[in-house]
Amino acid sequence: MGVLFFELIIFVHEGGHYLTAKLSGVKVNEFALGMGPKLIKFKIGETLYSLRLFPIGGFCSMEGEDDDSDDQRAFTNASVWKRMIIVCAGAFMNVLLGFIIMLILLFPQKYFASNTIAVFSNDAKSSAQLMVGDEIKYINGYRIDTSMDFNFALSTSKSNKLDITVKRDGKIHEYVNVEFPTIKNDNGEEIMMLDFKVEALENNFTTLISQTFMQTVSTIRMIWKSLIGIVTGQFSLKEVSGPIGMTSAVSKVAASGLEQSFIAGLENLAFVMMIISVNLGVVNLLPLPALDGGRLIFLIIEAVRGKPVKHEHEAYVHAIGMVLLLLFMVVISVKDIIQLFM
């Protein structure tokens, strides 16, 4: 099941490239799901559609995308603005899919959590500095708009004392080392808990759309912060997963939800699928060779200069990037396989 969900996300991503290429008049030679030898293939018009052996990705191969071509409908012959749209379309579709899944998940809820303090618990430690009516704006410098922001800020904190910025009576107040209680989980680890409850927002059309948008943005912000954390050493590579690790995680989350009910299992799957889809969109737009973001950088350079970078130079950069990316994926996949048996 995890494999099917992962390939669905890839299908949406490559479908974004495919649709915008077709609408832009660019010739698409092949649309494939998976990598390696072809299992199923058929041709409709000028495009070959294939399902390949290894369910670890997919691609949308356009005429003249990686090779020189004299075809008037080649990718390189489209205007630079059309090529930018085609390159960004995959990431856009992934974020859009995340938005739609988030909307589906939030739709049945009666209320949404705000970021405004409604009431403190009887023995609240944070009430020494915070007040009812305070609108939480930042925790340890991390912006707070949704419940997802609260969860991420608390889970990444190394202490139960937080630096909190609030909006009170129209003014911004900053408090250092606001203390919160902790509890121990099943593994004996201490987990920080909020000692107050926030105001509830009733679910209506306006709040549903705004919460869906804000929670999708919160997901993007969480992924971006996590990427920065990996680069800066805040998070280790042990916390990074490839297709094997993600497939395993999806299966475990689904099984955990199914222990409660079938609906809970579906909700867990949908939430993980939303995270992975948005993650794929964000990562693909990083300005790195071989990724869509790397190709976008070359297109921006072309737009500024008025002429493209030499094709062989760009191809050389992307080839190096692809080799490094594949090596990274091999390392992560080996790590994922080892963790499966630990």
C-alpha positions, 0 to 999 in steps of 0.5 A, a space after each residue: 500500500 505504501 508503494 501505491 501511495 508513493 507512486 500516486 504522489 510521483 504520478 501527480 508530480 510528473 503529471 504536472 510537467 506532462 500537462 503543462 508541456 502538452 498545453 505549451 505545445 512541447 512534445 512529450 516522448 514518454 510518460 513513465 511511472 517507476 524506473 528500470 525495465 518496462 513492464 507495460 507500455 503503450 503509445 497514444 499519439 506521439 507519447 509512449 506511456 510505460 509502467 516500469 519495474 522499480 516503483 521508486 520514481 517516474 519521469 516525463 521525457 520531453 523532446 530536446 529536454 536533455 539533448 539537442 533537437 531540431 524539432 520545432 516543438 522541442 522543450 528548448 524551443 519553447 519560450 523561457 517563461 513556458 519552460 519555467 512553468 513546465 519546470 515548476 508545475 510538478 512541485 506546484 501539483 504536489 503542493 496542490 495535492 497536499 492542499 486538497 488532502 488537508 482540506 479533506 482531513 479538516 472538513 469533518 472537524 467541528 472546531 479548529 485550534 487557534 493560537 490564542 490562549 483561552 484558559 490555563 490549567 490549575 497548576 500552570 507554570 507558564 501563567 507566571 508570564 503569559 495571560 489569557 487572551 495572548 496570541 502566540 506569535 513565535 516559539 523559540 523564533 519559530 512562527 506559530 499560526 496553527 496547531 501543526 506549528 505548536 507541535 513542531 516547535 515543541 517537538 524540536 525544543 531541547 528544553 522545557 523553557 521556551 522563548 515566546 513572543 505574544 501579541 497582547 492588547 495590540 502590542 508585541 511582548 517577548 518572554 524568555 525561559 517560559 517554563 512548561 511541565 513535562 511528562 514521560 512517555 512509554 520509552 521513559 523520555 520526557 515530553 513537554 506539554 502545554 499547560 494552557 488551552 487555546 480558543 476554538 474556531 468554529 468550522 465554517 466555509 471561511 475558517 475551513 479554507 483559511 485553516 487549510 491554506 495556513 496548515 499547508 503553509 505550516 507544512 511547507 515551513 516545517 519541511 523547510 525548517 527541517 532541511 535547514 536543521 539537517 544542513 546545520 546539524 540540528 537534525 541527523 541523517 538518521 532522520 532522513 528517509 528515502 522511498 524505502 523508509 517512506 514506504 515502511 513509515 506509511 505502512 506502520 502509520 496505516 497499521 497503527 490507525 487500523 488498530 483503532 478503526 478503518 477510518 483512523 487508518 485512512 486518516 493517518 495514511 492521508 496525513 502522511 501522504 500530504 506530508 510526503 507530497 508537499 515535501 516532494 514539491 519543496 525539495 524539488 524546487 531546491 536550487 540543486 543540479 538535477 532537481 527542478 529547482 536547479 533547472 529553474 536557476 538556469 532558466 532564470 539566468 537565461 531570462 536575465 542574460 537574454 540567451 541560454 547557458 550552453 546546453 553542454 555546460 548545463 548538461 554537465 552540471 546536471 549530470 554531476 548533480 544526478 550522480 551525487 543525488 543517486 549516491 545520496 539515495 543509495 546511502 539513504 536506502 541502505 540506511 532504511 534497509 538496515 533500520 527495517 531489520 533493527 
